[in-house]
């Protein structure tokens, strides 16, 4: 393929091929997040065309979050067995198929199969585990920053695709709105097929920042089976830090993907705000989150990660309490977008660092996969629960208040992690 000659061409110009791998990983996560976020803009059009209520649509979307999360612990095994390139191409193929075939759906089970199962499996094959694997394999330094940049890709996907999708829905219908995501998946899959490689040794390079005296040979990976994630889970099940991180990440998913990403445009519609300006507010959140998550990656290499998480969850909870009183004006929503957007996914880099400090680099990916499963289970609870509340009470306010209170609980819980663990995490080199 093109990867070896391209890597050598870049090396002669002082550019490490690791940054190409980061770019492809960024685009993969960007298109996956766009596919996950777009159905939130389609709830009202689907309801009008097919007669499905918010609870029904939310239940289908909750399936994708469950599968997205439960795939996390096994994604690393797929990447080890089949290679990053193959996993990425199959994942993007599933997402593209789910988006394209949905334009022909006529029954509710089609929605569950396409946007519940296919999108859940496709996005779960990469998820945040891909970012962690790339950072650990291709970088000796700046790992926290790389994780922050790759995590921010979900915000960028929202920033780029949601306003365009909302405009296409308004002018051409919801079926047209899925085509940009389908096209993006196809393009990124081709790029991954041509340039993605598993390790720097595959293109005769050392990891970025590695000692030039480091041998190019890579140690054979530990043998993993599909029972390995369960063995890892059993080994950490008695660890208090694991359950604190699992629980707080459950709340993280509950208060982000499941609630705001899924229901925000519908929530704004209840207050008389049309889809295009509502999607623009989500894009504004994405812009703030892009900055906030990259900054969080930089901060997580230097400061106590417990304290970072305390502020992230606390500010998010206060912003959710504020949202019902924003009156959905430009000023009110802008204020919400700023405070909420800055820490939408900023919790990921400090959580990854704490996992690595507590459980070691060898087990960190698999343990984080289980913690990420908690994140998506929380998202599934909120996606369905908020839709159920909206159907029964004709308002999202109770869901917003419950999520805000949960975030404040998470802010206190992270302080219960042993101080020496947080100190080790902050002291680890970038």
C-alpha positions, 0 to 999 in steps of 0.5 A, spaced: 500 500 500 501 507 500 503 507 507 511 505 507 513 510 501 508 515 504 511 514 511 519 515 508 517 521 504 514 524 510 520 522 514 525 525 510 521 532 511 521 531 519 514 529 519 513 522 523 507 517 520 504 517 527 501 524 525 497 520 519 495 515 523 492 520 528 489 524 522 485 517 520 483 515 527 480 522 528 476 522 521 474 515 523 471 517 530 469 524 527 464 520 522 462 515 527 460 521 532 456 524 526 452 518 525 451 517 532 449 524 533 444 525 526 438 521 529 437 526 534 435 531 529 431 526 526 426 525 531 421 530 529 421 528 522 420 521 523 415 522 528 411 526 523 412 521 517 411 514 521 407 516 527 412 514 532 412 517 539 419 520 542 419 513 547 419 509 541 424 512 537 428 513 543 428 506 545 431 504 538 436 509 539 438 506 546 439 500 543 445 503 539 448 506 546 448 499 549 451 495 543 456 501 542 458 500 550 458 493 550 463 492 544 468 496 548 471 491 552 472 486 545 474 492 540 481 491 543 481 484 541 478 485 534 484 490 533 489 485 535 486 479 531 484 483 525 488 489 525 486 496 525 485 497 518 480 491 517 476 493 523 476 500 521 473 499 514 468 494 517 466 498 522 465 504 517 462 499 512 456 497 517 455 505 519 454 507 512 450 501 510 445 503 516 445 510 514 443 508 507 438 503 508 435 507 513 432 511 507 428 505 505 425 503 512 418 503 513 417 499 519 419 500 526 423 494 526 427 497 521 429 503 525 431 498 531 435 494 526 439 499 522 440 505 527 440 501 533 444 494 531 448 496 525 450 503 528 451 500 535 456 495 532 459 499 527 461 505 532 462 500 538 468 496 533 472 503 534 469 507 539 474 510 544 478 504 544 481 505 538 484 512 540 487 509 546 490 503 542 493 508 537 496 513 543 499 507 546 502 504 540 504 510 536 507 515 541 512 514 547 510 522 549 504 526 548 499 521 549 495 525 554 494 530 548 493 525 543 487 522 547 485 529 548 485 530 540 482 524 538 476 524 543 475 531 541 473 528 534 466 527 536 465 534 537 468 536 531 463 531 527 457 534 531 460 541 529 461 539 521 455 535 520 449 537 525 447 544 522 448 541 515 444 535 516 438 540 520 438 544 513 438 539 509 432 536 513 428 543 513 429 544 505 430 537 502 427 532 507 431 527 512 433 522 507 437 527 504 440 529 510 443 522 511 447 522 505 453 526 507 455 522 513 454 516 508 459 519 503 464 521 509 464 514 511 466 511 504 471 516 503 474 515 510 474 507 509 478 508 503 483 512 506 484 507 512 485 502 507 490 505 503 494 508 509 492 505 516 498 500 519 498 497 526 504 499 529 510 504 527 514 498 526 510 496 520 513 502 516 520 501 519 519 507 524 519 507 532 514 510 536 513 518 536 518 520 541 521 514 542 529 513 544 533 512 537 536 506 540 530 503 541 530 496 537 525 496 531 522 489 533 516 489 537 515 484 543 509 479 541 502 481 544 500 477 549 495 472 547 488 474 548 481 470 547 474 473 547 474 470 555 480 475 556 475 481 557 471 477 563 478 475 566 480 482 566 473 484 569 473 479 574 481 481 576 478 488 578 471 487 580 474 488 588 477 495 586 474 501 589 477 505 584 474 501 578 467 502 580 468 509 582 470 510 575 465 506 572 459 509 576 462 516 574 462 514 567 455 512 567 453 519 569 457 522 564 454 518 558 447 519 561 448 527 561 451 527 554 450 522 549 444 519 552 440 526 554 443 532 550 446 529 544 439 525 543 434 529 545 436 537 545 433 538 538 427 535 540 427 539 547 428 546 543 422 544 538 418 544 544 420 551 546 419 553 539 426 553 536 426 550 529 431 544 528 437 549 524 438 554 530 438 548 535 443 544 531 447 550 531 447 551 538 449 543 538 455 545 533 457 551 538 457 546 544 462 542 539 466 548 538 467 549 545 468 542 546 473 541 541 477 546 545 476 544 552 477 536 550 484 538 547 486 542 553 483 537 558 488 532 555 494 537 556 492 538 563 491 531 565 498 530 563 500 535 568 495 536 574 491 532 579 486 528 575 481 527 580 480 535 581 479 536 574 474 531 574 471 534 580 470 541 576 468 538 569 462 534 572 460 540 577 460 545 571 456 540 567 451 539 573 450 546 574 449 547 566 444 542 566 440 546 572 440 552 568 438 550 561 430 550 563 431 557 565 435 559 559 428 561 556 431 558 549 434 565 548 440 566 544 444 569 550 441 563 555 443 558 550 450 561 548 451 561 556 449 553 556 453 551 550 459 555 553 459 551 560 456 545 558 460 544 551 467 546 555 467 539 558 462 535 554 468 529 553 473 533 557 472 527 562 475 522 558 483 524 558 483 524 566 479 518 566 484 514 561 490 517 565 487 514 572 485 508 569 493 507 567 495 509 573 491 504 577 491 498 573 497 499 569 498 500 561 498 493 560 491 492 562 489 499 561 485 498 554 481 493 557 479 496 563 477 502 560 473 498 555 469 496 561 468 503 564 466 506 557 461 500 557 458 504 563 458 510 559 454 507 554 449 504 558 448 510 562 447 513 555 442 508 553 438 509 560 438 517 558 436 516 551 430 511 553 428 515 560 428 522 557 424 520 551 419 516 556 419 522 561 417 526 555 411 522 552 408 521 559 409 529 562 410 532 555 416 536 558 424 534 558 425 538 565 425 532 570 430 529 566 435 535 565 434 536 573 435 528 574 442 528 570 444 535 573 443 532 580 447 526 578 453 530 575 454 533 582 454 526 585 459 524 580 463 530 582 463 528 589 465 521 588 471 522 584 474 525 590 474 518 593 479 516 589 485 515 593 490 521 592 496 517 591 493 514 585 491 521 582 498 523 584 501 518 580 496 519 574 498 526 574 506 525 574 506 520 568 510 523 562 505 525 556 
